[in-house]
């Protein structure tokens, strides 16, 4: 039904500690405010939260933050 305004908050965590974050009104693309160095053989949690007055096409019943493992 037309355009809508959103903010996007991204976070990268390791063992509950926030390593990188950013809040942006430019939904595509969204980058961390500063580069984040990741280590091999380590689990991280990556999350993105879209917030706006309108529902996004895929914004309902999204998954919880996911853990990712980099090798």
N, CA, C and O atoms as a Maestro MAE file, in Angstrom:
{
 s_m_m2io_version
 :::
 2.0.0
}

f_m_ct {
 s_m_title
 :::
 protein
 m_atom[284] {
  # First column is atom index #
  i_m_mmod_type
  r_m_x_coord
  r_m_y_coord
  r_m_z_coord
  i_m_residue_number
  s_m_chain_name
  s_m_pdb_residue_name
  s_m_pdb_atom_name
  i_m_atomic_number
  :::
  1 25 0.825 -1.204 0.000 1 A "UNK " " N  " 7
  2 3 0.000 0.000 0.000 1 A "UNK " " CA " 6
  3 2 0.859 1.253 0.000 1 A "UNK " " C  " 6
  4 15 0.477 2.252 0.610 1 A "UNK " " O  " 8
  5 25 1.999 1.232 -0.660 2 A "UNK " " N  " 7
  6 3 2.844 2.417 -0.715 2 A "UNK " " CA " 6
  7 2 4.020 2.328 0.232 2 A "UNK " " C  " 6
  8 15 4.261 1.294 0.855 2 A "UNK " " O  " 8
  9 25 4.741 3.417 0.330 3 A "UNK " " N  " 7
  10 3 5.961 3.419 1.148 3 A "UNK " " CA " 6
  11 2 5.640 3.667 2.616 3 A "UNK " " C  " 6
  12 15 4.573 4.180 2.952 3 A "UNK " " O  " 8
  13 25 6.562 3.302 3.471 4 A "UNK " " N  " 7
  14 3 6.448 3.522 4.916 4 A "UNK " " CA " 6
  15 2 7.841 3.774 5.462 4 A "UNK " " C  " 6
  16 15 8.830 3.408 4.826 4 A "UNK " " O  " 8
  17 25 7.935 4.389 6.624 5 A "UNK " " N  " 7
  18 3 9.234 4.681 7.219 5 A "UNK " " CA " 6
  19 2 9.525 3.696 8.335 5 A "UNK " " C  " 6
  20 15 8.662 3.381 9.154 5 A "UNK " " O  " 8
  21 25 10.764 3.218 8.348 6 A "UNK " " N  " 7
  22 3 11.219 2.256 9.333 6 A "UNK " " CA " 6
  23 2 12.581 2.681 9.870 6 A "UNK " " C  " 6
  24 15 13.324 3.413 9.217 6 A "UNK " " O  " 8
  25 25 12.888 2.207 11.066 7 A "UNK " " N  " 7
  26 3 14.258 2.252 11.556 7 A "UNK " " CA " 6
  27 2 14.709 0.802 11.703 7 A "UNK " " C  " 6
  28 15 13.904 -0.093 11.959 7 A "UNK " " O  " 8
  29 25 15.999 0.596 11.537 8 A "UNK " " N  " 7
  30 3 16.567 -0.742 11.663 8 A "UNK " " CA " 6
  31 2 17.685 -0.687 12.687 8 A "UNK " " C  " 6
  32 15 18.587 0.144 12.579 8 A "UNK " " O  " 8
  33 25 17.634 -1.572 13.687 9 A "UNK " " N  " 7
  34 3 18.692 -1.674 14.682 9 A "UNK " " CA " 6
  35 2 19.368 -3.021 14.503 9 A "UNK " " C  " 6
  36 15 18.710 -4.061 14.536 9 A "UNK " " O  " 8
  37 25 20.692 -3.007 14.311 10 A "UNK " " N  " 7
  38 3 21.440 -4.249 14.179 10 A "UNK " " CA " 6
  39 2 22.387 -4.390 15.356 10 A "UNK " " C  " 6
  40 15 22.895 -3.397 15.877 10 A "UNK " " O  " 8
  41 25 22.624 -5.627 15.775 11 A "UNK " " N  " 7
  42 3 23.557 -5.921 16.868 11 A "UNK " " CA " 6
  43 2 24.307 -7.212 16.563 11 A "UNK " " C  " 6
  44 15 23.770 -8.132 15.946 11 A "UNK " " O  " 8
  45 25 25.549 -7.259 17.006 12 A "UNK " " N  " 7
  46 3 26.332 -8.484 16.977 12 A "UNK " " CA " 6
  47 2 26.880 -8.692 18.375 12 A "UNK " " C  " 6
  48 15 27.541 -7.814 18.929 12 A "UNK " " O  " 8
  49 25 26.600 -9.872 18.952 13 A "UNK " " N  " 7
  50 3 27.021 -10.164 20.326 13 A "UNK " " CA " 6
  51 2 27.869 -11.429 20.357 13 A "UNK " " C  " 6
  52 15 27.707 -12.328 19.532 13 A "UNK " " O  " 8
  53 25 28.774 -11.476 21.328 14 A "UNK " " N  " 7
  54 3 29.526 -12.688 21.645 14 A "UNK " " CA " 6
  55 2 29.428 -12.877 23.144 14 A "UNK " " C  " 6
  56 15 29.860 -12.014 23.908 14 A "UNK " " O  " 8
  57 25 28.865 -13.996 23.577 15 A "UNK " " N  " 7
  58 3 28.665 -14.320 24.994 15 A "UNK " " CA " 6
  59 2 27.930 -13.198 25.721 15 A "UNK " " C  " 6
  60 15 28.277 -12.853 26.851 15 A "UNK " " O  " 8
  61 25 26.913 -12.631 25.074 16 A "UNK " " N  " 7
  62 3 26.083 -11.604 25.682 16 A "UNK " " CA " 6
  63 2 26.667 -10.202 25.649 16 A "UNK " " C  " 6
  64 15 26.003 -9.261 26.083 16 A "UNK " " O  " 8
  65 25 27.884 -10.028 25.153 17 A "UNK " " N  " 7
  66 3 28.528 -8.719 25.093 17 A "UNK " " CA " 6
  67 2 28.335 -8.145 23.688 17 A "UNK " " C  " 6
  68 15 28.654 -8.802 22.697 17 A "UNK " " O  " 8
  69 25 27.816 -6.927 23.606 18 A "UNK " " N  " 7
  70 3 27.594 -6.282 22.317 18 A "UNK " " CA " 6
  71 2 28.933 -5.854 21.725 18 A "UNK " " C  " 6
  72 15 29.675 -5.079 22.329 18 A "UNK " " O  " 8
  73 25 29.230 -6.374 20.528 19 A "UNK " " N  " 7
  74 3 30.470 -6.033 19.833 19 A "UNK " " CA " 6
  75 2 30.267 -4.909 18.830 19 A "UNK " " C  " 6
  76 15 31.169 -4.106 18.594 19 A "UNK " " O  " 8
  77 25 29.087 -4.856 18.248 20 A "UNK " " N  " 7
  78 3 28.786 -3.829 17.257 20 A "UNK " " CA " 6
  79 2 27.297 -3.591 17.200 20 A "UNK " " C  " 6
  80 15 26.503 -4.509 17.401 20 A "UNK " " O  " 8
  81 25 26.915 -2.341 16.923 21 A "UNK " " N  " 7
  82 3 25.505 -1.984 16.844 21 A "UNK " " CA " 6
  83 2 25.351 -0.763 15.947 21 A "UNK " " C  " 6
  84 15 26.307 -0.019 15.729 21 A "UNK " " O  " 8
  85 25 24.163 -0.565 15.439 22 A "UNK " " N  " 7
  86 3 23.856 0.645 14.692 22 A "UNK " " CA " 6
  87 2 22.350 0.790 14.593 22 A "UNK " " C  " 6
  88 15 21.621 -0.201 14.544 22 A "UNK " " O  " 8
  89 25 21.892 2.026 14.565 23 A "UNK " " N  " 7
  90 3 20.483 2.364 14.370 23 A "UNK " " CA " 6
  91 2 20.411 3.212 13.119 23 A "UNK " " C  " 6
  92 15 21.096 4.230 13.022 23 A "UNK " " O  " 8
  93 25 19.589 2.806 12.155 24 A "UNK " " N  " 7
  94 3 19.591 3.466 10.856 24 A "UNK " " CA " 6
  95 2 18.178 3.673 10.360 24 A "UNK " " C  " 6
  96 15 17.296 2.847 10.599 24 A "UNK " " O  " 8
  97 25 17.965 4.785 9.665 25 A "UNK " " N  " 7
  98 3 16.707 5.006 8.953 25 A "UNK " " CA " 6
  99 2 16.814 4.540 7.511 25 A "UNK " " C  " 6
  100 15 15.811 4.481 6.798 25 A "UNK " " O  " 8
  101 25 18.026 4.210 7.077 26 A "UNK " " N  " 7
  102 3 18.250 3.680 5.737 26 A "UNK " " CA " 6
  103 2 18.231 2.166 5.831 26 A "UNK " " C  " 6
  104 15 19.235 1.551 6.191 26 A "UNK " " O  " 8
  105 25 17.100 1.566 5.512 27 A "UNK " " N  " 7
  106 3 16.918 0.145 5.757 27 A "UNK " " CA " 6
  107 2 17.835 -0.720 4.894 27 A "UNK " " C  " 6
  108 15 18.300 -1.761 5.357 27 A "UNK " " O  " 8
  109 25 18.103 -0.319 3.663 28 A "UNK " " N  " 7
  110 3 18.923 -1.147 2.793 28 A "UNK " " CA " 6
  111 2 20.060 -0.327 2.228 28 A "UNK " " C  " 6
  112 15 19.769 0.696 1.608 28 A "UNK " " O  " 8
  113 25 21.299 -0.666 2.376 29 A "UNK " " N  " 7
  114 3 21.837 -1.659 3.310 29 A "UNK " " CA " 6
  115 2 22.014 -1.045 4.698 29 A "UNK " " C  " 6
  116 15 22.023 0.176 4.856 29 A "UNK " " O  " 8
  117 25 22.153 -1.902 5.687 30 A "UNK " " N  " 7
  118 3 22.404 -1.467 7.066 30 A "UNK " " CA " 6
  119 2 23.744 -2.039 7.503 30 A "UNK " " C  " 6
  120 15 23.964 -3.247 7.422 30 A "UNK " " O  " 8
  121 25 24.633 -1.177 7.965 31 A "UNK " " N  " 7
  122 3 25.983 -1.571 8.364 31 A "UNK " " CA " 6
  123 2 26.192 -1.264 9.826 31 A "UNK " " C  " 6
  124 15 25.484 -0.436 10.399 31 A "UNK " " O  " 8
  125 25 27.173 -1.935 10.446 32 A "UNK " " N  " 7
  126 3 27.576 -1.570 11.796 32 A "UNK " " CA " 6
  127 2 28.237 -0.200 11.760 32 A "UNK " " C  " 6
  128 15 28.826 0.186 10.750 32 A "UNK " " O  " 8
  129 25 28.138 0.526 12.857 33 A "UNK " " N  " 7
  130 3 28.720 1.863 12.922 33 A "UNK " " CA " 6
  131 2 30.234 1.816 12.721 33 A "UNK " " C  " 6
  132 15 30.807 2.682 12.060 33 A "UNK " " O  " 8
  133 25 30.878 0.794 13.299 34 A "UNK " " N  " 7
  134 3 32.321 0.590 13.171 34 A "UNK " " CA " 6
  135 2 32.568 -0.860 12.749 34 A "UNK " " C  " 6
  136 15 31.754 -1.731 13.055 34 A "UNK " " O  " 8
  137 25 33.671 -1.134 12.057 35 A "UNK " " N  " 7
  138 3 33.978 -2.531 11.700 35 A "UNK " " CA " 6
  139 2 34.104 -3.395 12.958 35 A "UNK " " C  " 6
  140 15 34.594 -2.939 13.991 35 A "UNK " " O  " 8
  141 25 33.657 -4.634 12.854 36 A "UNK " " N  " 7
  142 3 33.718 -5.573 13.974 36 A "UNK " " CA " 6
  143 2 34.590 -6.750 13.551 36 A "UNK " " C  " 6
  144 15 34.313 -7.408 12.549 36 A "UNK " " O  " 8
  145 25 35.638 -7.008 14.314 37 A "UNK " " N  " 7
  146 3 36.494 -8.157 14.028 37 A "UNK " " CA " 6
  147 2 35.881 -9.390 14.654 37 A "UNK " " C  " 6
  148 15 35.514 -9.382 15.829 37 A "UNK " " O  " 8
  149 25 35.769 -10.455 13.866 38 A "UNK " " N  " 7
  150 3 35.235 -11.706 14.390 38 A "UNK " " CA " 6
  151 2 36.348 -12.743 14.401 38 A "UNK " " C  " 6
  152 15 37.256 -12.712 13.570 38 A "UNK " " O  " 8
  153 25 36.263 -13.652 15.349 39 A "UNK " " N  " 7
  154 3 37.278 -14.681 15.539 39 A "UNK " " CA " 6
  155 2 36.764 -16.018 15.012 39 A "UNK " " C  " 6
  156 15 35.566 -16.287 15.099 39 A "UNK " " O  " 8
  157 25 37.647 -16.864 14.465 40 A "UNK " " N  " 7
  158 3 37.222 -18.180 13.996 40 A "UNK " " CA " 6
  159 2 36.832 -19.082 15.168 40 A "UNK " " C  " 6
  160 15 37.267 -18.871 16.301 40 A "UNK " " O  " 8
  161 25 36.009 -20.086 14.878 41 A "UNK " " N  " 7
  162 3 35.575 -21.078 15.867 41 A "UNK " " CA " 6
  163 2 34.909 -20.439 17.077 41 A "UNK " " C  " 6
  164 15 35.128 -20.867 18.211 41 A "UNK " " O  " 8
  165 25 34.100 -19.416 16.838 42 A "UNK " " N  " 7
  166 3 33.432 -18.673 17.905 42 A "UNK " " CA " 6
  167 2 31.969 -18.478 17.526 42 A "UNK " " C  " 6
  168 15 31.665 -18.192 16.368 42 A "UNK " " O  " 8
  169 25 31.055 -18.629 18.491 43 A "UNK " " N  " 7
  170 3 29.636 -18.388 18.270 43 A "UNK " " CA " 6
  171 2 29.316 -16.921 18.511 43 A "UNK " " C  " 6
  172 15 29.810 -16.312 19.460 43 A "UNK " " O  " 8
  173 25 28.477 -16.359 17.634 44 A "UNK " " N  " 7
  174 3 28.009 -14.980 17.747 44 A "UNK " " CA " 6
  175 2 26.493 -14.977 17.613 44 A "UNK " " C  " 6
  176 15 25.918 -15.894 17.027 44 A "UNK " " O  " 8
  177 25 25.848 -13.958 18.150 45 A "UNK " " N  " 7
  178 3 24.415 -13.755 17.963 45 A "UNK " " CA " 6
  179 2 24.219 -12.491 17.150 45 A "UNK " " C  " 6
  180 15 24.665 -11.413 17.544 45 A "UNK " " O  " 8
  181 25 23.550 -12.625 16.012 46 A "UNK " " N  " 7
  182 3 23.278 -11.485 15.141 46 A "UNK " " CA " 6
  183 2 21.774 -11.212 15.172 46 A "UNK " " C  " 6
  184 15 20.967 -12.137 15.084 46 A "UNK " " O  " 8
  185 25 21.404 -9.928 15.297 47 A "UNK " " N  " 7
  186 3 19.986 -9.592 15.308 47 A "UNK " " CA " 6
  187 2 19.740 -8.292 14.563 47 A "UNK " " C  " 6
  188 15 20.589 -7.401 14.529 47 A "UNK " " O  " 8
  189 25 18.562 -8.207 13.969 48 A "UNK " " N  " 7
  190 3 18.088 -6.995 13.305 48 A "UNK " " CA " 6
  191 2 16.648 -6.784 13.741 48 A "UNK " " C  " 6
  192 15 15.838 -7.710 13.687 48 A "UNK " " O  " 8
  193 25 16.325 -5.567 14.173 49 A "UNK " " N  " 7
  194 3 14.959 -5.235 14.566 49 A "UNK " " CA " 6
  195 2 14.483 -4.085 13.688 49 A "UNK " " C  " 6
  196 15 15.086 -3.012 13.682 49 A "UNK " " O  " 8
  197 25 13.389 -4.311 12.939 50 A "UNK " " N  " 7
  198 3 12.754 -3.254 12.155 50 A "UNK " " CA " 6
  199 2 11.626 -2.669 12.974 50 A "UNK " " C  " 6
  200 15 10.837 -3.407 13.564 50 A "UNK " " O  " 8
  201 25 11.539 -1.344 13.017 51 A "UNK " " N  " 7
  202 3 10.504 -0.683 13.797 51 A "UNK " " CA " 6
  203 2 9.851 0.387 12.932 51 A "UNK " " C  " 6
  204 15 10.540 1.209 12.328 51 A "UNK " " O  " 8
  205 25 8.538 0.376 12.873 52 A "UNK " " N  " 7
  206 3 7.809 1.374 12.087 52 A "UNK " " CA " 6
  207 2 6.327 1.287 12.370 52 A "UNK " " C  " 6
  208 15 5.867 0.385 13.071 52 A "UNK " " O  " 8
  209 25 5.579 2.235 11.818 53 A "UNK " " N  " 7
  210 3 4.132 2.272 12.042 53 A "UNK " " CA " 6
  211 2 3.376 1.242 11.214 53 A "UNK " " C  " 6
  212 15 2.288 0.812 11.597 53 A "UNK " " O  " 8
  213 25 3.946 0.848 10.084 54 A "UNK " " N  " 7
  214 3 3.305 -0.126 9.199 54 A "UNK " " CA " 6
  215 2 3.976 -1.476 9.359 54 A "UNK " " C  " 6
  216 15 5.157 -1.548 9.699 54 A "UNK " " O  " 8
  217 25 3.228 -2.552 9.115 55 A "UNK " " N  " 7
  218 3 3.822 -3.889 9.116 55 A "UNK " " CA " 6
  219 2 4.664 -4.043 7.864 55 A "UNK " " C  " 6
  220 15 4.266 -3.621 6.778 55 A "UNK " " O  " 8
  221 25 5.825 -4.650 8.022 56 A "UNK " " N  " 7
  222 3 6.629 -4.949 6.835 56 A "UNK " " CA " 6
  223 2 6.099 -6.236 6.219 56 A "UNK " " C  " 6
  224 15 5.313 -6.956 6.836 56 A "UNK " " O  " 8
  225 25 6.534 -6.516 5.005 57 A "UNK " " N  " 7
  226 3 6.052 -7.724 4.329 57 A "UNK " " CA " 6
  227 2 6.437 -8.989 5.074 57 A "UNK " " C  " 6
  228 15 5.703 -9.977 5.036 57 A "UNK " " O  " 8
  229 25 7.587 -8.974 5.757 58 A "UNK " " N  " 7
  230 3 8.050 -10.168 6.450 58 A "UNK " " CA " 6
  231 2 8.285 -9.888 7.927 58 A "UNK " " C  " 6
  232 15 9.057 -10.603 8.566 58 A "UNK " " O  " 8
  233 25 7.640 -8.867 8.488 59 A "UNK " " N  " 7
  234 3 7.935 -8.429 9.843 59 A "UNK " " CA " 6
  235 2 7.102 -9.069 10.929 59 A "UNK " " C  " 6
  236 15 7.276 -8.730 12.100 59 A "UNK " " O  " 8
  237 25 6.208 -9.977 10.598 60 A "UNK " " N  " 7
  238 3 5.380 -10.592 11.610 60 A "UNK " " CA " 6
  239 2 5.952 -11.931 12.023 60 A "UNK " " C  " 6
  240 15 6.436 -12.698 11.191 60 A "UNK " " O  " 8
  241 25 5.893 -12.205 13.315 61 A "UNK " " N  " 7
  242 3 6.279 -13.501 13.853 61 A "UNK " " CA " 6
  243 2 7.679 -13.914 13.401 61 A "UNK " " C  " 6
  244 15 7.904 -15.060 13.012 61 A "UNK " " O  " 8
  245 25 8.611 -12.970 13.458 62 A "UNK " " N  " 7
  246 3 9.988 -13.258 13.060 62 A "UNK " " CA " 6
  247 2 10.673 -14.172 14.055 62 A "UNK " " C  " 6
  248 15 10.170 -14.382 15.159 62 A "UNK " " O  " 8
  249 25 11.802 -14.708 13.677 63 A "UNK " " N  " 7
  250 3 12.574 -15.585 14.543 63 A "UNK " " CA " 6
  251 2 13.262 -14.778 15.642 63 A "UNK " " C  " 6
  252 15 13.489 -13.576 15.504 63 A "UNK " " O  " 8
  253 25 13.583 -15.461 16.723 64 A "UNK " " N  " 7
  254 3 14.394 -14.861 17.770 64 A "UNK " " CA " 6
  255 2 15.793 -14.657 17.226 64 A "UNK " " C  " 6
  256 15 16.114 -15.187 16.162 64 A "UNK " " O  " 8
  257 25 16.648 -13.894 17.930 65 A "UNK " " N  " 7
  258 3 18.028 -13.760 17.437 65 A "UNK " " CA " 6
  259 2 18.651 -15.131 17.190 65 A "UNK " " C  " 6
  260 15 18.415 -16.082 17.934 65 A "UNK " " O  " 8
  261 25 19.437 -15.209 16.147 66 A "UNK " " N  " 7
  262 3 20.060 -16.473 15.782 66 A "UNK " " CA " 6
  263 2 21.538 -16.447 16.132 66 A "UNK " " C  " 6
  264 15 22.191 -15.407 16.051 66 A "UNK " " O  " 8
  265 25 22.049 -17.592 16.517 67 A "UNK " " N  " 7
  266 3 23.491 -17.717 16.768 67 A "UNK " " CA " 6
  267 2 24.159 -18.210 15.492 67 A "UNK " " C  " 6
  268 15 23.664 -19.124 14.833 67 A "UNK " " O  " 8
  269 25 25.276 -17.601 15.153 68 A "UNK " " N  " 7
  270 3 26.020 -17.992 13.970 68 A "UNK " " CA " 6
  271 2 27.432 -18.379 14.388 68 A "UNK " " C  " 6
  272 15 27.996 -17.813 15.325 68 A "UNK " " O  " 8
  273 25 27.991 -19.346 13.681 69 A "UNK " " N  " 7
  274 3 29.327 -19.852 13.984 69 A "UNK " " CA " 6
  275 2 30.204 -19.610 12.781 69 A "UNK " " C  " 6
  276 15 29.913 -20.102 11.691 69 A "UNK " " O  " 8
  277 25 31.286 -18.850 12.962 70 A "UNK " " N  " 7
  278 3 32.201 -18.537 11.874 70 A "UNK " " CA " 6
  279 2 33.405 -19.448 11.925 70 A "UNK " " C  " 6
  280 15 33.977 -19.660 12.994 70 A "UNK " " O  " 8
  281 25 33.795 -19.986 10.796 71 A "UNK " " N  " 7
  282 3 34.991 -20.831 10.693 71 A "UNK " " CA " 6
  283 2 36.021 -20.165 9.851 71 A "UNK " " C  " 6
  284 15 37.102 -20.718 9.645 71 A "UNK " " O  " 8
  :::
 }
 m_bond[283] {
  # First column is bond index #
  i_m_from
  i_m_to
  i_m_order
  :::
  1 1 2 1
  2 2 3 1
  3 3 4 2
  4 3 5 1
  5 5 6 1
  6 6 7 1
  7 7 8 2
  8 7 9 1
  9 9 10 1
  10 10 11 1
  11 11 12 2
  12 11 13 1
  13 13 14 1
  14 14 15 1
  15 15 16 2
  16 15 17 1
  17 17 18 1
  18 18 19 1
  19 19 20 2
  20 19 21 1
  21 21 22 1
  22 22 23 1
  23 23 24 2
  24 23 25 1
  25 25 26 1
  26 26 27 1
  27 27 28 2
  28 27 29 1
  29 29 30 1
  30 30 31 1
  31 31 32 2
  32 31 33 1
  33 33 34 1
  34 34 35 1
  35 35 36 2
  36 35 37 1
  37 37 38 1
  38 38 39 1
  39 39 40 2
  40 39 41 1
  41 41 42 1
  42 42 43 1
  43 43 44 2
  44 43 45 1
  45 45 46 1
  46 46 47 1
  47 47 48 2
  48 47 49 1
  49 49 50 1
  50 50 51 1
  51 51 52 2
  52 51 53 1
  53 53 54 1
  54 54 55 1
  55 55 56 2
  56 55 57 1
  57 57 58 1
  58 58 59 1
  59 59 60 2
  60 59 61 1
  61 61 62 1
  62 62 63 1
  63 63 64 2
  64 63 65 1
  65 65 66 1
  66 66 67 1
  67 67 68 2
  68 67 69 1
  69 69 70 1
  70 70 71 1
  71 71 72 2
  72 71 73 1
  73 73 74 1
  74 74 75 1
  75 75 76 2
  76 75 77 1
  77 77 78 1
  78 78 79 1
  79 79 80 2
  80 79 81 1
  81 81 82 1
  82 82 83 1
  83 83 84 2
  84 83 85 1
  85 85 86 1
  86 86 87 1
  87 87 88 2
  88 87 89 1
  89 89 90 1
  90 90 91 1
  91 91 92 2
  92 91 93 1
  93 93 94 1
  94 94 95 1
  95 95 96 2
  96 95 97 1
  97 97 98 1
  98 98 99 1
  99 99 100 2
  100 99 101 1
  101 101 102 1
  102 102 103 1
  103 103 104 2
  104 103 105 1
  105 105 106 1
  106 106 107 1
  107 107 108 2
  108 107 109 1
  109 109 110 1
  110 110 111 1
  111 111 112 2
  112 111 113 1
  113 113 114 1
  114 114 115 1
  115 115 116 2
  116 115 117 1
  117 117 118 1
  118 118 119 1
  119 119 120 2
  120 119 121 1
  121 121 122 1
  122 122 123 1
  123 123 124 2
  124 123 125 1
  125 125 126 1
  126 126 127 1
  127 127 128 2
  128 127 129 1
  129 129 130 1
  130 130 131 1
  131 131 132 2
  132 131 133 1
  133 133 134 1
  134 134 135 1
  135 135 136 2
  136 135 137 1
  137 137 138 1
  138 138 139 1
  139 139 140 2
  140 139 141 1
  141 141 142 1
  142 142 143 1
  143 143 144 2
  144 143 145 1
  145 145 146 1
  146 146 147 1
  147 147 148 2
  148 147 149 1
  149 149 150 1
  150 150 151 1
  151 151 152 2
  152 151 153 1
  153 153 154 1
  154 154 155 1
  155 155 156 2
  156 155 157 1
  157 157 158 1
  158 158 159 1
  159 159 160 2
  160 159 161 1
  161 161 162 1
  162 162 163 1
  163 163 164 2
  164 163 165 1
  165 165 166 1
  166 166 167 1
  167 167 168 2
  168 167 169 1
  169 169 170 1
  170 170 171 1
  171 171 172 2
  172 171 173 1
  173 173 174 1
  174 174 175 1
  175 175 176 2
  176 175 177 1
  177 177 178 1
  178 178 179 1
  179 179 180 2
  180 179 181 1
  181 181 182 1
  182 182 183 1
  183 183 184 2
  184 183 185 1
  185 185 186 1
  186 186 187 1
  187 187 188 2
  188 187 189 1
  189 189 190 1
  190 190 191 1
  191 191 192 2
  192 191 193 1
  193 193 194 1
  194 194 195 1
  195 195 196 2
  196 195 197 1
  197 197 198 1
  198 198 199 1
  199 199 200 2
  200 199 201 1
  201 201 202 1
  202 202 203 1
  203 203 204 2
  204 203 205 1
  205 205 206 1
  206 206 207 1
  207 207 208 2
  208 207 209 1
  209 209 210 1
  210 210 211 1
  211 211 212 2
  212 211 213 1
  213 213 214 1
  214 214 215 1
  215 215 216 2
  216 215 217 1
  217 217 218 1
  218 218 219 1
  219 219 220 2
  220 219 221 1
  221 221 222 1
  222 222 223 1
  223 223 224 2
  224 223 225 1
  225 225 226 1
  226 226 227 1
  227 227 228 2
  228 227 229 1
  229 229 230 1
  230 230 231 1
  231 231 232 2
  232 231 233 1
  233 233 234 1
  234 234 235 1
  235 235 236 2
  236 235 237 1
  237 237 238 1
  238 238 239 1
  239 239 240 2
  240 239 241 1
  241 241 242 1
  242 242 243 1
  243 243 244 2
  244 243 245 1
  245 245 246 1
  246 246 247 1
  247 247 248 2
  248 247 249 1
  249 249 250 1
  250 250 251 1
  251 251 252 2
  252 251 253 1
  253 253 254 1
  254 254 255 1
  255 255 256 2
  256 255 257 1
  257 257 258 1
  258 258 259 1
  259 259 260 2
  260 259 261 1
  261 261 262 1
  262 262 263 1
  263 263 264 2
  264 263 265 1
  265 265 266 1
  266 266 267 1
  267 267 268 2
  268 267 269 1
  269 269 270 1
  270 270 271 1
  271 271 272 2
  272 271 273 1
  273 273 274 1
  274 274 275 1
  275 275 276 2
  276 275 277 1
  277 277 278 1
  278 278 279 1
  279 279 280 2
  280 279 281 1
  281 281 282 1
  282 282 283 1
  283 283 284 2
  :::
 }
}
